[in-house]
Amino acid sequence: MNDLYNRQDIIRKLVPGGHRLRAGIPSIREELTPELQKYLHVLGPTPKRCLETLADLGLSDSEIGRYFGMPAVFITQLHQIWRIDGE
């Protein structure tokens, strides 16, 4: 247990400025409803770019939703909010 605390202290000191590392909590996006934010992590670290890419490849909202296991209606809403050309 002591060893764990020592490692964490060392890591904190190695971070620029000697501050703690960020907790990795996703940022809140004001333009998205809470329901959409629940599914946003499924699309990876760059969800808008992911949807743009899949739309460019010609996938429909239902195909994208099926691939990621999320409702197609949420994909459609994200397309509208981010003004992504698609279905």
Backbone hydrogen bonds in HBPLUS format (Angstrom, degrees):
<---DONOR---> <-ACCEPTOR-->    atom                        ^
c    i                          cat <-CA-CA->   ^        H-A-AA   ^      H-
h    n   atom  resd res      DA  || num        DHA   H-A  angle D-A-AA Bond
n    s   type  num  typ     dist DA aas  dist angle  dist       angle   num
A0005-TYR N   A0001-MET O   3.32 MM   4  6.72 158.6  2.37 148.2 152.5     1
A0006-ASN N   A0002-ASN O   3.01 MM   4  6.28 153.1  2.09 149.0 156.9     2
A0007-ARG N   A0003-ASP O   3.03 MM   4  6.30 156.2  2.09 148.3 153.7     3
A0008-GLN N   A0004-LEU O   3.09 MM   4  6.35 160.9  2.13 151.0 155.9     4
A0009-ASP N   A0005-TYR O   2.99 MM   4  6.18 153.8  2.06 145.8 152.8     5
A0010-ILE N   A0006-ASN O   3.02 MM   4  6.26 155.2  2.08 146.5 153.0     6
A0011-ILE N   A0007-ARG O   2.94 MM   4  6.19 160.2  1.98 150.4 155.8     7
A0012-ARG N   A0008-GLN O   2.94 MM   4  6.17 157.9  1.99 147.3 153.0     8
A0013-LYS N   A0009-ASP O   3.11 MM   4  6.35 149.5  2.21 142.5 150.2     9
A0014-LEU N   A0010-ILE O   3.06 MM   4  6.34 135.5  2.27 143.2 155.4    10
A0014-LEU N   A0011-ILE O   3.11 MM   3  5.09 130.4  2.37  95.9 109.2    11
A0015-VAL N   A0011-ILE O   3.24 MM   4  6.48 131.5  2.49 146.5 157.6    12
A0018-GLY N   A0015-VAL O   2.81 MM   3  5.28 156.0  1.87 144.7 145.5    13
A0032-LEU N   A0029-ARG O   3.13 MM   3  5.74 163.7  2.16 118.8 123.9    14
A0037-GLN N   A0033-THR O   3.02 MM   4  6.32 156.9  2.07 154.7 161.9    15
A0038-LYS N   A0034-PRO O   3.15 MM   4  6.36 138.3  2.33 140.4 149.5    16
A0039-TYR N   A0036-LEU O   3.09 MM   3  5.43 134.2  2.31 105.0 116.3    17
A0040-LEU N   A0036-LEU O   3.09 MM   4  6.17 124.6  2.41 143.5 158.9    18
A0042-VAL N   A0039-TYR O   3.03 MM   3  5.61 147.4  2.14 116.7 125.7    19
A0043-LEU N   A0040-LEU O   3.10 MM   3  5.74 148.6  2.20 115.8 123.0    20
A0044-GLY N   A0041-HIS O   3.14 MM   3  5.46 165.2  2.17 111.4 114.8    21
A0050-CYS N   A0046-THR O   2.98 MM   4  6.18 153.6  2.05 152.9 161.5    22
A0051-LEU N   A0047-PRO O   3.00 MM   4  6.26 161.9  2.03 151.3 154.2    23
A0052-GLU N   A0048-LYS O   2.92 MM   4  6.17 160.1  1.96 152.0 158.2    24
A0053-THR N   A0049-ARG O   2.93 MM   4  6.06 159.6  1.97 148.0 152.9    25
A0054-LEU N   A0050-CYS O   3.03 MM   4  6.29 164.9  2.06 151.7 155.3    26
A0055-ALA N   A0051-LEU O   2.87 MM   4  5.98 155.3  1.94 149.0 156.0    27
A0056-ASP N   A0052-GLU O   2.88 MM   4  6.07 152.4  1.96 144.5 152.5    28
A0057-LEU N   A0053-THR O   3.03 MM   4  6.32 137.8  2.22 140.8 152.2    29
A0059-LEU N   A0054-LEU O   3.17 MM   5  5.79 159.4  2.21 162.8 156.5    30
A0058-GLY N   A0055-ALA O   2.96 MM   3  5.09 154.0  2.03 103.1 111.4    31
A0064-ILE N   A0060-SER O   2.95 MM   4  6.25 160.8  1.98 153.8 159.0    32
A0065-GLY N   A0061-ASP O   2.85 MM   4  5.98 163.2  1.88 148.7 154.0    33
A0066-ARG N   A0062-SER O   2.91 MM   4  6.01 155.6  1.97 141.8 148.4    34
A0067-TYR N   A0063-GLU O   2.98 MM   4  6.15 156.7  2.04 144.6 150.8    35
A0068-PHE N   A0064-ILE O   3.04 MM   4  6.30 159.4  2.09 153.2 157.7    36
A0069-GLY N   A0065-GLY O   2.78 MM   4  5.67 117.1  2.18 138.7 154.7    37
A0070-MET N   A0065-GLY O   2.88 MM   5  4.84 156.9  1.93 139.0 143.2    38
A0074-PHE N   A0071-PRO O   3.06 MM   3  5.60 138.9  2.23 110.4 120.2    39
A0076-THR N   A0072-ALA O   2.96 MM   4  6.29 158.7  2.00 153.0 158.5    40
A0077-GLN N   A0073-VAL O   2.99 MM   4  6.22 154.1  2.05 140.0 147.0    41
A0078-LEU N   A0074-PHE O   2.94 MM   4  6.18 156.9  2.00 146.4 152.2    42
A0079-HIS N   A0075-ILE O   2.93 MM   4  6.21 154.5  1.99 149.2 156.5    43
A0080-GLN N   A0076-THR O   3.02 MM   4  6.31 153.8  2.09 147.9 154.5    44
A0081-ILE N   A0077-GLN O   2.87 MM   4  6.10 164.8  1.90 154.5 158.6    45
A0082-TRP N   A0078-LEU O   2.94 MM   4  5.92 168.2  1.95 150.3 153.8    46
A0084-ILE N   A0079-HIS O   2.85 MM   5  4.79 162.0  1.88 140.3 146.1    47
A0083-ARG N   A0080-GLN O   3.33 MM   3  4.95 154.5  2.40  93.0 100.2    48
